[in-house]
Structures are given as structure tokens and as C-alpha cells.
Amino acid sequence: MKTHSRTSPAFTVAVTSRFDFLSDEYAVLFAESSASAFQHPMWLDAIYQKLVPHLKADPLIVTVRDAADGRLVMLLPLVRRRHRGLRTIEFADLGVSDYVAPVASDATIETIAADPFTCKRINAVLKPYDILRIRKLRSPSIAVQRLFGATSCSEMSMGAYAVPLGSDFATWRSDHMLASYRKELDKKSRQLHRKGQVTFERLTDVTMIKATFQKMQEYRRQRFDTGDLLQDHIYFDFYLDIATHGQASLSRVYSVLMDGVPIAGAMGLLHKGSLLIILTGFDHDSYKSQSLGSLLFEMVANHAISVGDRELDFTIGDEPYKVQFGAQKSLIYQILRSGSISGVVAGVAVQRASWIKGIAHRFAG
């Protein structure tokens, strides 16, 4: 007689196109998870509400619940897209998220990944597709690979950069920046202050936030011919919405003003003591001799230290300035899985191609 070790599943798996990311159950799940700021309730709500409908993507949200009590224990925020004629599944990134992750605790991910029935069910609800692309993972987690039925995980072509912060700005500066670079920035700062009255502010007024965003958009337009997301009104509204409505729990916006006019701005996300810089823009043409972008990052670091942030995360991109501020590189990973013969051919091409175009446009402002 054949026996079975389990008479009923431990988890139930479902797929939906609609989910309330602002609900209490998702807030609890996110708070207990090892996910990043890019899976924050407000961030994902804005992605699915503002970006997905306009970017020819279909929501594909996978929920995993405890079979005994119905409690939400994991969520996979995915989308379906057509890419060069291929049916593609990927995380709900859409060009704005730097890190992706299943929304669950590490322990829960391990438990689910060790359950063949649940993993099989997850992969069943994802079909059909030609290629599954899970990019921007911060770890080559075997458990995450198992969730998606993948057998390998490869490094991305670009890394992420972050630097720890201390309790004193001068000490942090001395510990993480070369003396020659500190001297150079001191000189540039004196030059900048001779041009007029310079002020640096963490913005909370909605009108000032919008004015700074408009200036950032203008300054970035002067530098980049194509590829800058902030020039697209859909993305502009997405970032502005997060900046204005997320102040209490997610976002922080800074502005450098010259005689009351914004000449530089930065937007960051807050998560577990880390400030993640996701958007900057500054008047390069008028202040190209003053290294305004670098001075902006120094001011941001100073403020972050003053309010007790523990890390300054420059996120994805291999721009040299990050190293000058003492940021260390960490690897970023991707999972590719083919779901058809066409997907097999495409997977080879994806492995060889650049995984993201124009990433510097979002940071170099």
C-alpha cells in the first residue's frame, strides 16, 4: 500500500490581478519580511496603480497563504509583459525599482522552497510564458531559485553601492573619503557659497517638493537626450506621488537652493535605517566647476547622519563617484528560466545583452 507523508497541503497558492497593497495584512507581511524599500506598500501600490496600466503590463500577483488559517505568508509582485514578441514574466519593477525580493521572511521563504507541492503550484499558476526574468536580486538565494523552479542564478553586469554611516559627519568623512577629495570638496563648497546664499533643506512642503522636481526634470533634460524617466509624465507623476505622500514612512526629498531657487535635488527611500538614493538632478551647466552633484551627496550624508540613519545606499550603477564616498560594491543577481523553445533562444541572448540601459540617467542628474 502506498502511503503519503502529507494528507493536506501546508499552503494555498493563488494568482490575482488585483491586490490591496495598502491593506493591514500586507503591512504586517511587509514589516515581518526581508524585502526592500521597493516592496513597500506605497511603492507597490503606486506601481500597480500608476505604471502598470500605462506600460502594457498585466498584473500577476501570487499569494501564498497558510492553509490552516488563511494568513498571508508570502507575496510575489509580478507582471506579464510582451518583450520582442515573447511572453515574459518579471517582478513589478518597470524601470523604477533597484532591488526585488519575495515579500516574506527568510525563514518562510526557506520553508516554502522546501515544499515541493507549493513550489509546483507556484510554477503552475505562472504558466504560460516564454521566459521568466527575475532581475535585481541581492542574493543568489537557492531558496528563491527553488520558488521559481530555476536551477541557476547569475551575476548582473552592474553592482549596487552602499556606505555605512556613523554618528558624526566629520568622523565619517575622514573614515570614508580620501583627504585629497575632502580638500577638493571643501574648495568647491567655498566657491559655491561665493555665488550667493546657499541653503540645504529636507523638504516637507508639497509645493516646494513639486518645484524641486520640476527643476530636477529641467536640469536632467539639459544633460540627457533620451532615456531619462523623469521626462515622461507618467514616471514624473509616479515619483512625485511617492515623494509627497510617502513622507511619513517611505520617502525623503532634499533641495539645494541658491538665493531661494532650487539648483539641485535628491529623492531617497527610507528602509530599516538605510537611505536609498533613487533620483537626483542638479544644474550642471551653471555649476560645472563647483562639483554640485558631489556637494549634494555630502549634504545628504550629513543630514542622514544627523537624524540617525545607519547607511547611505547609492543603489544600482557603477558610477565612480560612489566609491569616492566610500561605498562598497555588492553583487546583484538574476534568474532566467525558459518556458518554451523561443524562451530558450531568448535566454541565451538576454545573458549576453546589457541588462538595463541608461541606468546612469536616473542618478547622474
C-alpha positions in Angstrom: 0.0 0.0 0.0 1.3 3.4 -0.9 1.5 5.9 1.9 1.7 9.7 1.8 3.6 11.9 4.3 1.1 14.7 3.9 -2.7 14.4 3.7 -3.3 18.1 3.0 -1.2 21.0 1.7 0.5 23.3 4.2 0.0 26.3 1.9 -2.5 27.6 -0.6 -1.3 29.4 -3.7 -3.4 31.8 -5.8 -2.8 34.3 -8.6 -4.7 37.6 -8.9 -4.6 40.8 -11.0 -5.8 42.9 -8.0 -4.4 43.2 -4.5 -4.7 45.8 -1.9 -1.1 46.7 -1.0 -2.4 49.3 1.5 -4.2 46.7 3.5 -3.4 45.7 7.0 -2.5 42.2 6.1 0.1 43.3 3.6 1.5 45.9 6.0 2.0 43.1 8.6 3.6 40.8 5.9 6.0 43.6 4.7 7.0 44.5 8.3 8.0 40.9 9.0 9.7 40.3 5.7 13.2 40.6 4.4 12.0 42.6 1.4 13.4 46.0 0.4 12.0 49.5 0.2 11.0 48.7 -3.4 8.4 46.3 -2.0 7.0 48.9 0.5 3.1 49.0 0.4 3.1 52.6 -1.0 5.7 51.8 -3.7 4.0 48.7 -5.0 0.5 50.3 -4.8 1.8 53.2 -7.0 3.5 50.8 -9.4 0.3 48.8 -10.0 -2.0 51.8 -9.9 0.1 54.3 -11.9 2.7 52.4 -14.0 1.3 49.0 -14.9 -1.9 50.3 -16.7 0.2 52.6 -18.9 3.1 50.4 -19.8 1.3 47.5 -21.4 1.9 45.2 -18.5 -0.6 42.8 -16.9 -0.6 42.4 -13.1 0.4 38.9 -11.9 0.3 38.8 -8.2 1.0 35.5 -6.5 -0.2 35.0 -2.9 0.8 32.1 -0.6 -1.3 31.6 2.5 -1.2 29.3 5.5 -3.7 26.6 4.6 -4.8 26.3 8.2 -5.8 29.8 9.0 -5.6 31.7 5.6 -2.9 34.0 6.9 -0.8 35.7 4.1 2.7 34.4 4.4 4.3 35.3 1.1 3.6 37.5 -1.9 5.3 37.7 -5.3 4.6 41.0 -7.0 5.0 40.1 -10.7 3.8 41.3 -14.1 3.4 39.8 -17.5 4.8 41.7 -20.5 5.3 41.2 -24.2 9.0 41.8 -24.9 10.1 41.5 -28.6 7.2 39.2 -29.1 7.9 37.0 -26.2 5.6 36.3 -23.2 7.7 37.5 -20.3 7.2 37.3 -16.6 9.2 39.6 -14.3 9.0 41.4 -11.0 6.9 44.6 -10.9 10.0 46.7 -11.5 9.2 48.7 -14.7 12.4 50.6 -14.5 12.0 52.2 -11.1 13.0 49.5 -8.6 16.6 48.7 -7.8 16.1 45.6 -5.7 13.5 42.8 -6.0 12.5 40.2 -3.4 9.7 37.9 -2.5 7.7 39.5 0.3 8.2 37.1 3.2 10.7 36.5 5.9 13.8 34.5 5.1 12.6 31.6 7.2 9.2 31.5 5.4 10.9 31.6 2.0 13.1 28.6 3.1 10.1 26.7 4.4 8.0 27.2 1.2 11.0 26.5 -1.1 11.5 23.2 0.7 7.8 22.2 0.0 7.7 20.6 -3.5 3.9 20.7 -3.6 3.8 24.5 -3.1 6.7 25.2 -5.5 5.0 23.1 -8.1 1.8 25.1 -7.6 3.6 28.4 -7.8 5.1 27.4 -11.1 1.8 26.1 -12.4 0.0 29.4 -11.8 2.7 31.4 -13.7 2.3 29.5 -17.0 2.2 30.0 -19.8 5.3 32.1 -20.5 8.3 32.1 -22.8 10.8 33.5 -20.4 10.9 34.2 -16.7 13.3 37.0 -15.8 13.8 37.7 -12.1 16.4 40.5 -12.0 18.0 42.7 -9.3 18.1 40.1 -6.6 20.5 41.0 -3.8 21.4 37.3 -3.1 21.8 34.2 -5.2 19.4 32.5 -2.9 18.9 28.8 -3.5 15.5 29.1 -1.9 14.3 31.8 -4.3 15.6 29.8 -7.2 13.5 26.8 -6.0 10.4 29.0 -5.7 10.6 29.7 -9.5 11.9 26.3 -10.5 15.2 27.7 -11.6 18.5 25.8 -11.5 21.0 28.6 -11.6 21.5 32.3 -10.7 23.9 34.6 -12.5 25.6 37.9 -11.6 24.3 41.1 -13.2 26.6 43.3 -15.1 26.3 46.1 -12.6 26.5 46.2 -8.8 25.0 48.1 -6.0 26.9 50.5 -3.7 26.4 51.5 -0.1 28.4 53.0 2.7 27.8 52.7 6.5 27.1 56.0 8.3 28.3 56.8 11.8 27.2 59.2 14.5 29.5 62.1 13.5 29.7 63.6 10.0 33.3 64.8 10.3 34.4 61.4 11.5 32.5 59.6 8.8 34.0 61.9 6.2 37.5 61.2 7.5 36.9 57.5 7.6 35.4 57.0 4.2 36.8 59.8 1.9 40.3 60.4 0.8 41.9 63.6 2.3 42.5 64.9 -1.2 38.9 64.5 -2.1 37.7 66.2 1.1 40.0 69.1 0.4 38.7 69.4 -3.1 35.1 69.4 -2.0 35.8 72.0 0.7 37.2 74.2 -2.0 34.2 73.6 -4.3 31.9 74.4 -1.4 33.6 77.8 -0.7 33.3 78.6 -4.4 29.6 77.7 -4.4 28.8 79.9 -1.4 30.5 82.9 -3.0 27.9 82.8 -5.8 25.0 83.6 -3.5 23.1 82.5 -0.5 23.2 78.7 -0.4 20.7 76.7 1.7 20.1 73.0 2.0 16.7 71.7 3.1 14.9 68.4 3.7 11.6 69.3 2.1 8.2 68.7 3.6 6.1 71.3 1.8 4.3 69.8 -1.2 4.7 73.0 -3.2 8.4 73.1 -2.7 8.7 69.4 -3.4 6.9 69.8 -6.8 9.0 72.9 -7.6 12.2 71.0 -6.9 11.0 68.1 -9.0 10.3 70.4 -11.9 13.8 71.9 -11.6 15.3 68.4 -11.5 13.4 67.5 -14.6 14.7 70.6 -16.3 18.3 70.0 -15.3 18.2 66.4 -16.4 16.7 67.4 -19.8 19.7 69.6 -20.4 22.1 66.6 -19.9 20.3 63.7 -21.4 18.9 63.4 -24.9 16.9 60.3 -24.4 16.2 57.6 -21.8 15.5 59.8 -18.7 12.4 58.5 -17.0 11.7 61.9 -15.3 10.9 63.4 -18.7 7.9 61.0 -19.1 4.9 62.5 -17.3 3.8 59.0 -16.2 7.1 58.4 -14.3 7.3 62.0 -13.2 3.8 61.7 -11.5 4.8 58.3 -10.0 7.9 59.7 -8.3 6.1 62.9 -7.3 3.3 60.9 -5.7 5.7 58.8 -3.7 7.7 61.9 -2.7 4.6 63.8 -1.5 2.5 61.1 0.1 5.3 58.9 1.4 7.0 61.4 3.7 5.8 59.8 6.9 7.1 56.3 6.2 9.0 55.9 2.9 10.3 59.0 1.1 12.6 61.9 1.8 13.3 64.8 -0.6 16.2 67.3 -0.4 16.8 70.6 -2.2 19.9 72.8 -2.5 18.8 76.4 -3.1 20.7 79.4 -4.5 19.1 82.6 -3.4 15.8 80.7 -2.9 15.8 78.9 -6.3 16.4 75.1 -6.4 19.7 74.3 -8.1 19.9 70.6 -7.0 17.5 68.0 -5.6 17.6 64.4 -4.5 14.9 61.8 -3.5 15.6 58.9 -1.3 13.6 56.0 0.2 13.9 55.0 3.9 14.0 51.4 5.0 15.3 49.9 8.2 17.9 52.6 8.9 19.0 52.9 5.3 18.6 55.9 3.0 18.4 54.7 -0.6 19.2 57.4 -3.1 17.0 56.8 -6.2 16.8 60.1 -8.0 18.9 63.2 -8.3 19.1 66.3 -10.6 21.3 69.4 -10.5 22.2 72.5 -12.6 25.3 71.1 -14.1 25.7 73.8 -16.7 25.7 76.7 -14.3 27.8 75.0 -11.6 30.0 72.6 -13.5 33.1 74.0 -11.8 31.7 73.5 -8.3 31.0 69.7 -8.4 27.4 70.4 -7.4 26.4 66.8 -7.6 29.1 65.7 -5.2 28.4 68.5 -2.8 24.7 67.4 -2.9 25.7 63.9 -1.8 27.8 65.3 1.1 24.9 67.4 2.3 22.6 64.4 2.1 25.1 62.3 4.1 25.4 65.0 6.7 21.6 65.2 7.2 21.3 61.4 7.2 23.8 61.1 10.0 22.1 63.9 12.0 18.8 62.0 12.0 20.3 58.7 12.8 20.4 56.8 9.5 22.8 53.9 9.6 23.5 53.5 5.9 23.6 55.6 2.7 22.7 53.3 -0.3 23.5 54.6 -3.7 21.7 51.6 -5.2 22.5 50.1 -8.6 25.1 51.5 -11.0 28.9 51.5 -11.3 29.4 55.3 -11.3 32.9 56.2 -10.0 31.6 58.9 -7.6 30.1 56.3 -5.3 33.5 54.8 -4.5 34.7 58.3 -3.7 32.2 58.4 -0.9 33.5 55.1 0.5 30.7 53.0 -0.9 31.4 49.3 -1.3 30.2 47.2 -4.2 27.8 44.3 -3.7 26.8 41.9 -6.4 23.3 41.8 -7.9 21.9 38.6 -9.4 19.3 37.4 -11.9 17.3 34.2 -12.5 16.3 33.3 -16.0 14.0 30.4 -16.8 12.7 29.4 -20.2 9.1 28.2 -20.6 9.3 27.4 -24.3 11.7 26.8 -27.2 11.5 30.5 -28.0 12.4 31.3 -24.4 15.4 29.1 -24.6 16.8 31.0 -27.5 15.9 34.3 -25.9 17.5 33.3 -22.6 20.9 33.0 -24.3 20.5 36.4 -25.9 19.5 38.0 -22.6 22.5 36.5 -20.8 24.8 38.2 -23.3 23.0 41.6 -23.6 23.2 44.6 -21.3 20.5 44.0 -18.7 19.5 47.6 -18.3 20.0 50.6 -20.5 20.6 54.2 -19.3 20.7 53.3 -15.6 23.1 56.2 -15.0 20.4 58.6 -16.3 18.5 58.1 -13.1 21.4 59.0 -10.8 23.7 61.4 -12.6 21.2 64.2 -12.9 
